[in-house]
Every structure is written in structure tokens, then in C-alpha cells.
Amino acid sequence: MFKPYPSPLISGRGVDLDFPMLAGCLALLGLGLVMITSASSEVAAVQSGNPLYHMFRHLVYVFLGLVACGATMLVPIATWQRMGFMMLLGAFGLLVLVLVPGIGREVNGSMRWIGFSFFNVQPSEIAKVFVVIYLAGYLVRRQTEVRETWMGFFKPFIVLLPMAALLLMEPDFGATVVMMGAAAAMLFLGGVGLFRFSLMVVLAVLAVFVLVQAQPYRMARLITFTDPWADQFGSGYQLTQALIAFGRGEWLGVGLGNSVQKQFYLPEAHTDFVFSVLAEELGVVGSLLTVALFVFVTVRALYIGLWAEKAKQFFAAYMAFGLAFLWIGQFLINIGVNVGLLPTKGLTLPFLSYGGSSLVICCACVGLLLRIEWESRTHLGSEEHEFSESDFAEETSHGR
């Protein structure tokens, strides 16, 4: 008789998940559904005649995301490690395809999507995760070389720099920053010396400066965000409208569904600027509670990496760290843009913003983290370990 492969969903103790992590992510998913329904209702009513159009589409994305989360929990971490190089090639292939006319779809001047009949796929979202998985494997294979030699430090950039160049050709400056930031954090946690890491930070800052200078629109954004009111009906329009939303929200907000800024004042209200609508409707208190929820899930992800490291499962640990830093980077950039601390960038807020690719990939990352936590807790993460029923006979209690 066929016996299903052990996983957090199928084990000797039934469903065996890290429930604090799962609860935090489900809370963000639920909050995102509510805010997208509220923020998109006016736009959807005008564009499609149905104020709940975006809500129904988002529900489909949530369902696909939950399926992706469950599917990734069924795959052993050792399998992801073996597939690292193939996934890297796949990431390159997707980033090249999106730039091909007729395959890539241009929206607002950017070629970031591969269009299908009913949905679009954003290759950069997939590529960021694939890079994390590949780099985690590299840090395990070349651990001594990474820690002790310059060549071990520079080799990952032979892969990262061409991928960053492809992202900039779309252009997707925000995804490039997030990917490179997560890679830098992984290298640091992988044991790169402080001097080499500091040199990398200096080179990264210089590269950002050059990239900003190379494109006039980037320089305009950099200048505008410091004083958006100087051109509030031009380049500073989005930011000024977002700041008005924060101001209207005050401490407790104007009430769910009562936002004025979402009514065609704030562009991209249900995507890049959904946090501004949230601040207007739920106020400072609701905004801070949302940020606290983000902090909880990212810190929990870092702790999952720490537990895997203590269990000597280093690939899983580096992967967890990388996924956590991807989330942290997107949280910081999106919220920083919404409150006027960073120049405007088209980067979604994980779990909350409207967007199928981002949501499904975020849910898949949750599944990976839950799988990592389960394997580190049950000590079943070794590639050479042979699974059997006895592995589950004396499992330790879920004490985290």
C-alpha cells in the first residue's frame, strides 16, 4: 500500500506545523484581502462595473497561494538543494523571456510581466527566491572558501551581477535592490569577513549612485521625495496623496471603507500604496499593529533559520535567512515609500498588496519556512536520512 512521504502535513502526529508562524501569515493574508477590497472598490466599479472585481481575483490568488504553500511543504529541503542550479538557470531564462517583445508585457513603461490569457507572471518574484535557494547551496558547498578567500567571496557575484543587469533592463530597480540586499545578508551570515563585507557595502552604494545618475527619472524621484510638495501635481503627486492619507487617518482612522484618497486621488491604491489606504482607514494604531505583525513574521523566519543552524542543517538555515531578508527588504522599501522616507518605487507589500505573482510566491515561501522548521525540529533534514515510521514514534513536543 502506498504511504505518503512524511511532511508537516502528513506525519505521525497529524498536521505538525509552526502555528505561530502560520497564524501570523494568515492574519496578514486576511488583512490584505480586507484592505484590497476596500482600496480597489471605487476603481473596480468604474473600470469593470463590479466593485468587488479585484476582491474576487485576489481570492483566486489567495487560493493558489495556499495551494503553493501546501505543495512546498510536501517537498524535502534536500530536494530544493539538489535543484539549486537548475532553478538558477530557470530564473535566468524567465528574466530573458520577459524582455522578448511579444512575450513580455509592458505596463507603465516597464517590461516586468509575462502575460497569459487570464493572469500575468512576474519573473522577478520567482527569480529572487531561486537566487536565495542557489546561494544557500553555494554557501554550504563553499563554506571554507567563502570565509577565507577573496575568490569565494566574489564568485556569487558572477551570477548575481548579470541577473541584476537583466532586472535593470526591465527596469525593476526595487527588485534588484531587494535581491542584492538579501544576497549580501546571506554572505555575511555565511561567514564573510567584516573587511570584505564592508568593501561590498561601499561598492554597492557606489553602484546605486551610478545607477541613479544614469537615468534622469531616477534622479527626479530622488530629488522629489525630499520635498514632494515642491511639485505636488507632477513628480511628487503620488507621495503627497499618500501623505494626505496618513494625515487624514490620525490616531484611529476614518473607518474601514471610508477612505477618500482611494477615490482616484491616490494612484495604485490597492497595489503599491495599499499601506497608505490602511493608515487612512485604521489610523496610526492600525498601522503600527500591522507593522508589528510584519516584524513578528520576519523575526520568526529568522528564528527558524537559527533553529535549523543549531540542528546542523546549514542549507535550510541559509535559505530561511535569505527568505526572511527578502521579506524585510520589501517591507522596509514599500512602507518607506508610503511614508516618504524613500523615493517612490513600484514594489509590492508582501501579503497585503494586490498582485498574483507576489502573493503566490510569498505563500510558497511560507511553505518553505514551515518545512524548514519541521525538519529542524524533528531532525529529519539530512539528505542521507532514510524515512521510516520509527522516525515519528518519539517526536519531541512543539515547544517553540
C-alpha positions in Angstrom: 0.0 0.0 0.0 1.3 3.5 -0.9 2.5 5.5 2.1 2.7 9.3 1.6 6.1 10.9 2.1 6.5 12.4 5.6 5.9 16.1 5.8 4.4 18.7 8.2 1.0 17.9 6.8 1.4 14.1 6.9 3.3 12.9 10.0 2.8 10.5 12.9 1.2 13.4 14.8 -1.1 14.6 12.1 -0.7 18.2 11.0 2.5 19.3 12.7 3.1 23.0 11.8 4.7 26.0 13.4 1.4 27.5 14.3 2.7 31.0 15.4 4.3 31.5 12.0 1.3 30.2 10.2 -1.1 32.3 12.2 0.9 35.5 11.6 1.0 34.9 7.8 -2.7 34.0 7.7 -3.5 37.2 9.6 -1.6 39.3 7.1 -3.4 37.4 4.2 -6.8 38.2 5.8 -5.9 41.8 6.4 -4.7 42.1 2.8 -7.9 40.8 1.5 -9.9 43.3 3.5 -7.7 46.2 2.5 -7.7 45.3 -1.2 -11.5 45.0 -1.2 -11.7 48.5 0.4 -8.9 50.2 -1.6 -10.0 48.8 -5.0 -13.8 49.1 -4.8 -14.1 52.6 -6.5 -11.6 51.8 -9.3 -13.1 48.4 -9.9 -16.6 49.9 -10.1 -15.6 52.3 -12.8 -13.3 50.0 -14.8 -15.3 46.8 -14.7 -18.7 47.7 -13.3 -18.2 45.4 -10.4 -16.8 47.0 -7.2 -15.7 43.5 -6.0 -13.8 42.6 -9.2 -10.4 42.9 -7.6 -11.5 41.1 -4.5 -12.7 38.1 -6.4 -9.4 38.0 -8.4 -7.5 38.3 -5.1 -9.4 35.4 -3.6 -8.3 33.3 -6.5 -4.7 34.4 -5.9 -5.1 33.5 -2.2 -6.3 30.1 -3.1 -3.4 29.5 -5.5 -1.1 30.8 -2.8 -2.4 28.3 -0.2 -2.0 25.5 -2.7 1.6 26.6 -3.4 2.2 26.8 0.4 0.9 23.2 0.9 2.9 21.9 -2.1 6.2 23.3 -1.0 5.6 21.8 2.5 5.5 18.3 0.8 8.9 18.7 -0.8 12.0 17.8 1.3 14.6 20.6 1.7 17.2 18.3 0.3 15.3 18.2 -3.0 15.5 22.0 -3.2 19.2 21.8 -2.5 19.7 19.4 -5.4 17.7 21.5 -7.7 19.5 24.8 -6.9 21.5 25.1 -10.2 18.5 24.2 -12.3 16.4 26.8 -10.6 19.1 29.4 -11.2 19.0 28.6 -14.9 15.3 28.8 -14.8 15.5 32.3 -13.2 17.8 33.5 -16.0 15.5 32.0 -18.6 12.4 33.8 -17.2 14.3 37.1 -16.9 15.4 36.9 -20.6 11.9 35.8 -21.8 10.2 38.8 -20.2 12.4 41.1 -22.3 11.4 39.5 -25.6 8.9 41.5 -27.5 5.6 39.7 -27.8 6.3 37.6 -24.7 6.9 40.2 -22.1 4.1 42.6 -21.3 4.7 46.3 -20.9 2.8 48.2 -18.2 3.6 51.8 -17.3 6.8 51.7 -19.3 8.2 48.6 -17.7 8.6 45.0 -19.1 8.1 43.1 -15.9 5.3 40.6 -16.7 4.8 37.6 -19.0 1.2 37.7 -20.0 -1.2 34.8 -20.2 -4.9 34.9 -21.0 -6.2 35.4 -17.5 -3.2 36.3 -15.5 0.4 37.7 -15.6 3.5 36.2 -14.1 6.2 38.5 -12.8 9.6 36.6 -13.3 11.4 38.9 -10.8 9.4 37.5 -7.9 10.3 33.9 -8.9 14.0 34.8 -9.6 14.5 36.4 -6.2 13.5 33.1 -4.4 15.5 30.9 -6.9 18.6 33.1 -6.2 18.2 32.6 -2.5 18.0 28.8 -2.9 21.0 28.7 -5.2 23.1 30.9 -2.9 22.2 28.9 0.1 23.6 25.8 -1.6 26.7 27.7 -2.7 27.4 28.8 0.9 27.2 25.2 2.1 29.4 23.8 -0.7 32.0 26.5 -0.5 31.8 27.4 3.2 35.5 27.4 3.9 36.3 29.2 0.6 33.7 31.9 1.3 35.1 32.6 4.8 38.8 32.6 4.0 39.4 33.7 0.4 38.5 36.6 -1.9 37.6 34.3 -4.7 35.0 32.5 -2.7 33.5 35.9 -1.8 33.4 37.2 -5.4 32.2 34.0 -7.2 28.5 34.6 -6.3 28.6 38.0 -8.0 29.5 36.3 -11.3 25.9 35.1 -11.1 24.3 38.0 -9.3 25.5 40.8 -11.4 24.2 39.5 -14.8 20.8 38.8 -13.1 20.8 42.3 -11.6 21.5 43.7 -15.1 18.5 41.8 -16.5 16.3 43.2 -13.8 17.5 46.7 -14.5 16.7 46.2 -18.2 13.0 45.8 -17.4 13.6 48.1 -15.5 12.9 46.9 -11.9 15.3 48.8 -9.6 13.4 47.8 -6.4 13.6 44.1 -7.1 17.3 44.5 -7.8 18.0 46.2 -4.5 16.0 43.6 -2.6 17.7 40.7 -4.3 21.2 42.1 -3.8 20.5 43.1 -0.2 19.3 39.6 0.7 22.3 38.1 -1.1 24.6 40.4 0.9 23.0 39.5 4.2 23.3 35.8 3.4 27.0 36.2 2.6 27.6 38.0 5.8 25.8 35.3 7.8 27.7 32.7 5.8 30.9 33.9 7.4 32.3 36.6 5.1 34.9 38.7 7.0 33.9 42.2 8.1 36.5 43.9 5.9 35.3 42.2 2.7 31.7 42.8 3.7 32.4 46.5 4.3 34.0 46.7 0.9 30.9 45.1 -0.7 28.7 47.7 1.0 30.8 50.6 -0.3 30.8 49.2 -3.8 27.0 48.7 -3.6 26.5 52.3 -2.5 28.7 53.5 -5.4 26.7 51.3 -7.8 23.4 52.7 -6.6 24.8 56.2 -7.0 25.9 55.5 -10.6 22.5 53.9 -11.5 20.6 56.8 -10.1 22.8 59.2 -12.1 22.4 57.1 -15.3 18.6 57.6 -15.6 17.0 61.1 -15.3 13.7 59.7 -13.9 15.6 58.1 -11.0 17.3 61.3 -10.1 14.0 63.2 -10.4 12.4 60.7 -7.9 15.4 61.1 -5.6 15.1 64.8 -5.6 11.3 64.9 -5.4 10.8 62.6 -2.4 12.8 65.0 -0.2 10.2 67.8 -0.9 7.2 66.3 -2.7 5.2 69.5 -2.1 7.5 71.4 -4.4 5.9 69.6 -7.4 2.7 68.1 -5.8 0.8 67.9 -9.1 3.8 66.4 -11.0 6.6 64.1 -9.9 5.5 64.4 -6.2 1.9 63.6 -6.8 1.8 60.0 -5.5 3.8 60.8 -2.4 1.7 63.9 -1.5 -1.5 62.0 -1.8 -0.1 59.2 0.3 0.9 61.7 3.0 -2.5 63.2 2.9 -3.9 59.7 3.5 -1.7 59.3 6.6 -2.7 62.8 7.8 -6.5 62.0 7.4 -6.1 58.8 9.4 -4.9 60.4 12.6 -4.8 58.0 15.5 -7.8 55.7 14.9 -8.6 56.2 11.3 -11.7 57.3 9.4 -13.1 53.8 9.5 -12.9 50.8 7.2 -14.1 51.6 3.7 -14.3 55.4 4.3 -11.0 56.4 2.6 -11.2 59.4 0.4 -7.8 59.1 -1.1 -8.7 55.7 -2.8 -11.3 57.5 -4.8 -8.9 58.3 -7.8 -6.7 60.7 -5.8 -4.0 58.1 -4.8 -2.7 56.1 -7.9 -2.1 52.4 -7.4 -4.1 52.5 -4.2 -4.6 48.7 -4.0 -1.1 47.7 -5.1 2.0 49.8 -4.2 0.1 52.2 -1.9 -2.3 49.9 0.0 -0.5 50.8 3.2 -1.5 54.4 2.8 -5.1 53.4 2.5 -4.7 51.2 5.5 -3.3 54.2 7.5 -6.2 56.4 6.5 -8.9 53.9 7.4 -7.3 52.3 10.5 -5.1 55.2 11.7 -1.7 55.2 13.5 -2.9 52.4 15.8 -3.8 50.1 12.9 -0.7 50.9 11.0 1.6 50.2 14.0 -0.2 46.9 14.7 0.3 45.9 11.0 4.0 46.8 11.2 4.2 44.7 14.4 2.7 41.8 12.6 5.2 42.2 9.8 8.0 42.3 12.4 6.7 39.1 14.1 6.7 37.0 10.9 10.1 38.2 9.8 11.7 37.7 13.2 10.0 34.3 13.3 11.5 33.4 9.9 15.0 34.4 11.2 14.5 32.2 14.3 13.5 29.3 12.0 16.9 29.8 10.3 18.6 29.9 13.7 16.9 26.6 14.8 18.0 25.0 11.5 21.5 26.1 12.1 21.5 24.7 15.6 20.3 21.4 14.1 23.3 21.4 11.7 21.0 21.9 8.7 23.0 24.7 7.2 21.4 24.8 3.7 18.0 25.1 5.3 19.3 27.8 7.7 20.8 30.0 4.9 17.6 29.6 2.9 15.4 30.7 5.8 17.7 33.7 6.4 17.5 34.6 2.7 13.7 34.4 2.5 13.4 36.5 5.7 15.6 39.2 4.2 13.6 39.2 1.0 10.5 40.0 3.1 12.4 42.5 5.3 13.7 44.3 2.2 10.2 44.6 0.6 8.6 45.6 3.9 11.1 48.4 4.5 11.1 49.7 1.0 7.3 49.7 0.5 6.5 51.2 3.8 9.4 53.7 3.5 8.0 54.8 0.1 4.5 55.2 1.6 5.6 57.4 4.5 8.0 59.4 2.3 11.3 58.1 3.7 12.4 56.6 0.4 11.9 57.5 -3.3 8.8 56.1 -5.0 9.4 52.5 -6.2 6.9 50.0 -7.7 7.4 47.3 -5.1 4.5 45.4 -3.6 4.0 44.9 0.1 4.2 41.2 0.9 0.8 39.5 1.7 -1.1 42.8 1.6 -0.7 44.3 -1.9 -2.8 43.2 -4.9 -0.7 41.0 -7.3 -0.9 37.3 -8.1 2.8 36.6 -8.6 3.9 38.3 -5.4 1.2 36.7 -3.3 1.7 33.2 -4.6 5.5 33.4 -4.1 5.0 34.8 -0.6 2.8 31.8 0.3 5.3 29.4 -1.3 8.0 31.0 0.9 5.8 30.4 4.0 5.6 26.7 3.0 9.4 26.5 2.7 9.8 28.1 6.1 7.3 25.7 7.7 9.1 22.8 6.1 12.5 24.0 7.4 11.1 24.4 10.9 9.6 20.9 10.9 12.7 19.3 9.6 15.0 21.0 12.1 12.6 20.2 15.0 12.2 16.5 14.0 15.9 16.2 12.9 14.7 14.7 9.6 16.5 17.2 7.3 19.5 15.1 6.4 19.7 14.2 2.7 21.1 10.8 3.6 18.4 10.0 6.2 16.0 7.2 5.4 12.5 7.9 6.5 10.5 5.3 8.3 7.6 5.0 10.7 10.0 4.8 13.7 11.2 8.4 12.9 7.9 9.6 14.2 7.5 7.3 17.2 9.1 9.6 19.8 8.9 13.1 18.3 9.6 15.9 20.6 6.8 18.3 21.6 6.3 21.5 19.7 7.9 23.8 22.3 8.9 26.8 20.3 
